[in-house]
Amino acid sequence: MTVEASPRLEVADFLRHLADERQLSLNTVKAYRRDLEELESFLTEYLGRSTWQWADGDVDRLALRAFMGACSRRGLAKRSVARKLTSARTFLSFLHLEERIPSNPGRTLRAPKLERRLPGHLTRTDAAAVFEYAEHYAKTNTLAGTRTLAIMELLYGSGLRLSELYGLDMDHVDRATRQMRVMGKGAKERIVPVTGAALRSVARYEPRRAEALAGEQAALLVNHRGGRLSRRSIQSTVRACLQHAAGAHGLSTHALRHTFATHLLEAGADLLAVKELLGHVSLSTTQIYTHTSKERLLRVYRDAHPRSE
């Protein structure tokens, strides 16, 4: 007797592939899991039976379109529907490459057209206010005060992601070359420059860090017990700083990364160089930061065009 495999077996294999072979982050793997579990639950109801199989052709283009329609009717944003379709496509592509299904039924499906959302960022005036506040806090010479300034300087000065800052160890920062080694998405390592202001803030924070340590600790950012500072604590620190100094409610650590890219491009930095600094795989990801002000565009036009006057 042949025992039919559960649809979840293929999903489990795919998730292991993402974690072990592609080395995607835990949060990314969890997002794929949620999307695919939701898809499986919908298909069981849509097909009217729990014995359906990926390999038997039960899941076709029409079933995937119905899933997208159901997501839209639930009031999900277009971006969320597009992400769920991407999860399904990537999974089905994996099954096709593994020769478990004859073709990928989601390959020709169109995702909902998305509006290009401009990422939240600080103006130069707001950024100056934020660092004035952080500098003032650091003058308390406490662990929290000096650490806050170091966090803000590293995020804005090098355009780091939250996960990259969280994972920084002391020996990742090379003061001599003014560079540091960070681990980006997909466990991809890159070297980024460090500002002089960031290095000075780290030097200012180091004595307070040493006082907090309860033994050997590689982490650059530590809590009052000497352990590695959590992602949530970093996020809370940044949110509080942005709200106190610039009244920027709702902005997170990523806003400083957006600000880093925006200010570089506004100052005339090359788009490809900014792409490398941010650790983006695709140039199209970096292009969203080219939301330059109309004033700057007019200034460039007037300076560059021979007939502008």
matplotlib code that plots the C-alpha trace (Angstrom):
import matplotlib.pyplot as plt

x = [0.0, 1.3, 1.1, 0.3, 2.7, 1.2, 1.4, 3.2, 6.1, 7.2, 6.8, 9.0, 11.7, 11.5, 11.9, 15.0, 16.4, 15.9, 17.5, 20.3, 21.3, 20.2, 21.0, 18.1, 17.4, 15.1, 12.5, 12.5, 12.0, 9.1, 7.5, 7.6, 6.2, 3.2, 2.4, 2.6, 0.6, -2.1, -2.0, -2.3, -5.3, -7.0, -6.4, -7.9, -11.1, -11.0, -10.4, -12.9, -10.6, -7.6, -6.0, -4.8, -1.2, 1.3, 2.6, -0.9, -1.6, -4.3, -2.7, -3.0, -2.9, -6.7, -6.2, -3.4, -5.5, -8.4, -6.0, -4.9, -8.6, -9.4, -6.4, -7.7, -11.3, -9.9, -8.7, -5.0, -2.8, -1.5, 2.0, 0.9, -0.8, 2.2, 4.5, 2.2, 2.3, 6.1, 6.3, 4.1, 6.1, 9.4, 8.1, 6.7, 9.9, 11.7, 9.4, 9.8, 13.6, 13.5, 11.3, 8.5, 6.0, 6.1, 5.9, 5.5, 1.8, 2.6, 5.3, 3.0, 0.8, 1.0, 1.4, -0.8, 0.7, 2.3, 2.8, 6.4, 6.4, 9.0, 10.8, 10.6, 13.7, 14.9, 15.7, 19.2, 17.7, 16.0, 19.1, 21.1, 18.5, 18.7, 22.4, 22.4, 20.0, 22.1, 25.3, 23.6, 22.5, 26.0, 27.3, 25.6, 28.5, 26.2, 26.1, 22.7, 23.7, 27.1, 25.6, 22.7, 25.1, 27.1, 23.9, 22.8, 26.2, 26.7, 23.2, 23.3, 27.1, 27.2, 23.6, 23.4, 20.3, 19.1, 20.3, 23.7, 24.2, 22.9, 25.4, 28.4, 31.3, 34.1, 36.7, 34.5, 35.5, 38.9, 39.9, 43.1, 41.3, 38.1, 36.1, 34.0, 32.8, 29.1, 27.0, 24.1, 21.1, 21.7, 24.8, 26.7, 29.6, 30.6, 33.0, 31.6, 33.3, 32.9, 32.7, 35.1, 32.1, 31.0, 34.5, 34.7, 31.3, 32.4, 35.6, 33.4, 31.1, 33.9, 34.7, 31.0, 30.8, 33.8, 32.1, 29.0, 30.8, 30.4, 33.2, 34.2, 31.7, 32.4, 29.3, 29.9, 26.5, 25.8, 23.1, 23.6, 24.1, 26.9, 25.0, 24.4, 21.9, 18.6, 17.2, 14.1, 16.2, 18.1, 14.8, 13.4, 16.5, 16.3, 12.5, 12.8, 15.7, 13.8, 10.7, 12.4, 14.6, 12.6, 9.1, 9.3, 6.7, 6.5, 10.1, 12.3, 16.0, 15.4, 14.7, 18.3, 19.4, 17.0, 18.4, 21.9, 21.1, 19.0, 21.6, 24.4, 22.4, 21.3, 25.0, 25.7, 26.9, 26.9, 23.9, 26.1, 28.3, 25.3, 24.0, 27.3, 27.4, 23.8, 24.5, 21.7, 21.7, 19.6, 20.1, 16.3, 16.1, 18.5, 16.6, 13.7, 16.0, 16.3, 13.4, 15.4, 13.8, 12.4, 14.7, 17.8, 16.6, 16.0, 19.4, 21.1, 19.2, 20.1, 23.7, 24.0, 21.9, 23.5, 20.2, 18.7, 19.2]
y = [0.0, 3.4, 6.0, 9.5, 12.2, 15.2, 18.5, 19.8, 17.5, 19.5, 22.7, 21.4, 20.4, 23.8, 25.6, 23.5, 24.4, 28.1, 27.8, 25.4, 25.9, 29.5, 30.5, 33.0, 34.7, 33.0, 35.8, 35.3, 31.6, 32.2, 34.6, 31.9, 29.4, 31.6, 32.4, 28.7, 27.4, 30.0, 28.8, 25.2, 26.0, 27.9, 25.1, 22.5, 24.6, 25.5, 22.0, 20.5, 17.8, 17.4, 14.7, 17.0, 16.8, 19.3, 16.6, 15.5, 18.7, 19.7, 23.2, 25.1, 28.7, 29.1, 27.9, 30.4, 33.2, 32.2, 32.4, 35.9, 36.9, 35.6, 37.6, 40.8, 40.2, 39.9, 43.4, 42.7, 45.4, 44.8, 44.6, 41.7, 39.9, 40.3, 38.9, 35.8, 35.2, 35.5, 32.9, 30.5, 31.1, 30.5, 27.3, 26.0, 26.8, 24.8, 21.8, 22.1, 22.2, 19.2, 17.5, 17.0, 18.8, 19.1, 22.9, 26.0, 27.1, 30.5, 31.5, 33.4, 35.0, 38.7, 40.3, 43.3, 46.6, 48.3, 51.9, 52.8, 53.9, 56.4, 55.2, 57.4, 59.4, 62.5, 65.9, 67.3, 69.7, 66.8, 64.7, 67.5, 67.8, 64.1, 64.1, 67.2, 65.3, 62.1, 64.1, 65.8, 62.4, 61.0, 63.8, 62.0, 59.5, 56.6, 53.2, 54.1, 57.6, 56.8, 53.6, 55.6, 58.0, 55.0, 53.3, 56.5, 57.2, 53.7, 53.4, 56.7, 56.8, 53.4, 52.7, 49.5, 47.3, 46.5, 42.9, 44.1, 46.4, 43.8, 41.3, 43.6, 42.5, 44.7, 43.1, 43.8, 47.5, 48.4, 51.8, 52.0, 51.6, 53.2, 50.3, 47.5, 44.1, 43.4, 40.3, 41.3, 39.4, 35.8, 35.7, 37.9, 39.7, 43.1, 45.8, 49.3, 52.6, 54.1, 57.8, 59.5, 60.6, 56.9, 55.9, 58.7, 57.7, 54.0, 55.1, 57.2, 54.3, 51.6, 52.5, 52.2, 48.9, 47.5, 48.3, 46.4, 43.3, 40.2, 38.3, 37.8, 39.3, 39.8, 42.0, 45.7, 46.7, 45.3, 45.7, 46.6, 42.9, 42.6, 40.5, 41.4, 44.2, 42.9, 44.0, 45.3, 47.4, 48.9, 49.6, 51.2, 53.4, 54.7, 55.3, 57.3, 59.3, 60.2, 61.1, 63.3, 65.2, 65.4, 64.5, 61.7, 59.2, 55.8, 55.9, 53.0, 52.0, 51.6, 55.3, 56.0, 53.6, 55.4, 58.8, 57.6, 56.7, 59.8, 62.2, 60.5, 60.7, 64.3, 65.2, 63.7, 60.2, 57.6, 55.2, 52.1, 53.2, 53.6, 50.2, 48.6, 50.5, 49.3, 45.7, 45.6, 42.8, 44.7, 48.2, 48.6, 48.3, 51.2, 53.4, 54.0, 56.3, 58.7, 60.7, 63.9, 67.2, 69.4, 72.2, 70.1, 69.0, 72.6, 73.6, 70.8, 71.9, 75.5, 74.7, 72.2, 73.5, 76.2, 77.9, 77.7, 81.4]
z = [0.0, -0.9, 1.8, 0.5, 1.7, 3.5, 1.6, 4.7, 4.0, 0.9, 2.8, 5.6, 3.0, 1.4, 4.8, 5.6, 2.2, 3.0, 6.4, 5.7, 2.0, 1.3, 5.0, 5.1, 8.5, 11.0, 10.6, 6.8, 7.1, 9.6, 7.1, 4.4, 6.8, 7.7, 4.0, 3.0, 5.9, 5.0, 1.4, 2.4, 4.6, 1.8, -0.7, 1.6, 1.7, -2.0, -3.2, -0.7, 0.6, 2.8, 0.6, -2.2, -3.3, -4.8, -7.1, -8.5, -10.3, -7.7, -7.4, -10.7, -11.8, -11.1, -7.5, -6.9, -8.5, -6.1, -3.2, -4.2, -4.5, -1.1, 0.4, -1.2, 0.0, 3.5, 3.1, 2.9, 1.3, -2.2, -0.9, 1.5, -1.3, -3.6, -0.8, -0.4, -4.1, -4.1, -1.3, -3.3, -6.5, -4.7, -3.1, -6.3, -8.2, -5.6, -6.1, -9.9, -9.6, -7.3, -10.0, -7.6, -9.9, -13.7, -13.8, -11.7, -12.0, -10.4, -12.9, -15.2, -12.5, -12.2, -8.8, -7.8, -9.1, -6.1, -5.4, -4.7, -1.1, -0.1, 3.0, 6.1, 6.7, 8.6, 7.0, 7.7, 10.2, 12.1, 12.0, 13.5, 16.3, 16.9, 17.3, 19.5, 21.8, 21.7, 22.5, 25.4, 26.8, 26.4, 28.6, 31.6, 31.1, 31.9, 30.1, 28.6, 27.6, 25.9, 24.3, 22.8, 21.0, 19.7, 18.4, 16.6, 15.1, 13.8, 12.3, 10.6, 9.8, 8.1, 7.1, 9.1, 9.4, 13.0, 12.7, 11.5, 14.5, 16.9, 15.7, 15.9, 18.0, 19.3, 17.1, 14.0, 14.2, 12.8, 14.1, 12.1, 8.7, 9.9, 8.6, 10.1, 9.2, 9.2, 8.5, 6.2, 4.8, 3.8, 6.0, 3.4, 4.9, 3.8, 4.8, 5.5, 6.4, 9.9, 10.5, 12.9, 15.0, 15.3, 16.4, 19.0, 20.3, 20.7, 22.5, 24.8, 25.5, 26.1, 29.7, 30.7, 28.7, 30.6, 33.9, 32.9, 31.7, 33.9, 32.1, 28.5, 26.1, 22.4, 21.7, 21.0, 22.6, 26.0, 28.6, 32.3, 33.1, 30.6, 28.0, 24.4, 24.0, 22.5, 19.2, 21.0, 23.3, 20.4, 18.6, 21.8, 22.2, 18.6, 18.8, 22.0, 20.6, 17.4, 19.3, 21.9, 19.4, 16.2, 17.2, 14.7, 15.9, 14.3, 12.8, 13.6, 13.3, 9.6, 9.3, 10.0, 7.2, 4.9, 6.1, 5.4, 1.8, 1.2, 2.4, 0.5, -2.8, -2.1, -1.8, -5.2, -4.2, -7.0, -6.9, -7.4, -4.5, -2.2, -3.3, -2.2, 1.1, 1.9, 0.9, -1.7, -4.2, -6.8, -7.9, -8.2, -4.4, -4.0, -6.5, -4.1, -2.2, -5.2, -3.9, -4.2, -3.4, -6.2, -5.0, -5.5, -9.0, -10.0, -8.6, -10.6, -13.7, -13.4, -12.8, -15.6, -18.5, -20.6, -21.4, -17.9, -17.2]

ax = plt.figure().add_subplot(projection="3d")
ax.plot(x, y, z, "-o")
ax.set_aspect("equal")
plt.show()
